[in-house]
Amino acid sequence: MCNTDILIHNYKLNSQTGTSHEQADNTHNSNETDAEIIKKLVDFSLPFVSQYGWSSQAIAEGAKIAGLSSAAQGLLPRGGGDLVLQFIERCNGELVEYMKDAKKNEDGSEKKTNEFIRDAVQHRLRMTIPYIKNWPQAMGLMFMPENIRDAMCSGAVMVDDIWYYAGDRSADFNWYTKRAVLSLTYDATEIYMIRDKSEDYKKTWQFLDSRFQDIANLRKLSSKVKVGCDSANQLLSGLFATVTNVTGLNNKGPRVW
């Protein structure tokens, strides 16, 4: 169940137990569905992030401009945390659409797997640039107890999607290892990015390239030090398996065609 579905489900429960029917009716003053109202609320709230941060205040200002009642804000009960999660979910969806048509270079040649993955990671990271000033706050909110499960789930789904569209069809132990390594690479680059002051984040992309080179070197080393590599694979696989168990992604598991 994605974050939007969870929000709608929880909102309906709260409406039954704690919100008056009058408030609920005010929220649905048109034929819009809950999902459409959430989308509108997020659309109008994001421009206020630069002024109010990822906060309930940004959502309140967005609701005013969108012409939504105060009850509509109940669809984002965790305030800034839900706003961040909705933004992440939206970006991940846009990334999937990008990857569907990103398998070839400009000259028409087929991208290598590492090249495709590197470009996908860069494309996804660029989506945060308009909010980079407030992104440390967003990252902090994702570590809050009430948000961390959904944040981990979104991250796990993102790296799974990247590998999937890169052509990975593995259904073995390496499925977890590949995703754990990519998740660590993405997170490390994201942290580097929020402190990067270079033009067009040139140093960030150099850092990203270096991480992919590290991965390539690790693969070469694995052929020489198999025991050590197996231990590292088991550690990384265990870390990602823990995430998938906590978030429920393991119910999906490796995709089968």
Secondary structure, DSSP 8 states (H G I E B T S, - for coil): --HHHHHHHHHHHHHHHTS-HHHHHHHTSSS--HHHHHHHHHHHHGGGHHHH-SSHHHHHHHHHHHT--GGGGGGSTTTHHHHHHHHHHHHHHHHHHHHHT-SB-TTS-B--HHHHHHHHHHHHHHTTGGGGGGHHHHHHHHTSTTTHHHHHHHHHHHHHHHHHHTT----STHHHHHHHHHHHHHHHHHHHHTT--SGGGHHHHHHHHHHHHHHHHHHHHHTT-HHHHHHHHHHHHHHHHHHHHHHTGGGT-S---
